[in-house]
Amino acid sequence: MGLAEILGVAGSISLLSGWRLYLTILATGVAMHFGWLPLPEHLQALQILANPWVMGVAAVGTIAEFLADKIAWIDSIWDSVHSIVRPLGGALLALALVDSADPAWQVIAFILGGGGALISHSAKATTRAVVNISPEPYSNAAVSTGEDVATTGLLALVIAFPAVAIVIALLLLIAAVLVIIALRKLLRSVRGGLKRALGDPADAPPPIV
């Protein structure tokens, strides 16, 4: 893989870690175990992800996350617990994909990887908080299943075609930022509506343009 491909794979994996950290680690390890994700010489340390013990722990985490993510409010508690774990995991995965002989790139990868994972995690957690407000009982499971399918599909695409990984990373980043902005506006609007309904219009936030 060239530099652009490595950066694309690192960015995509970091962003997807904000959604499904354990699934991302498991899928990456499986891809390396079967040789689906060829690594240049300086990235051979990443083969640790293909270690059976690492894949086993990642599999347990994937199952736990799959189940917790389908239950309303349990998913939000799970997201809160992973507010540090996911960004840190995304940062470490990105760090591992960069040449250890170049400290400057390692620092950049760590910062961008952690930042990307934090942005995607924030978008996911905020979306779930909004979905959990809905009285409809199946919306949570539907959104969670959609995230499972999207994460699995995008990981497969990144692993199979590293050349397009940079495009996937950029699209994921843009989508996450747009979701955060839209949901913040929605939450402010809902909060303002609740205050007006409670007879306190003076404290309601200004209308969103």
Secondary structure, DSSP 8 states (H G I E B T S, - for coil): --HHHHHHHHHHHHHHHTT-HHHHHHHHHHHHHTTSS---GGGGGGGGGGSHHHHHHHHHHHHHHHHHTTSTTHHHHHHHHTTTHHHHHHHHHHHHTS-TT-HHHHHHHHHHHHHHHHHHHHHHHHHHHHHHHSS-TTHHHHHHHHHHHHHHHHHHHHHH-GGGHHHHHHHHHHHHHHHHHHHHHHHHHHHHHHHHHTT-GGGS-----
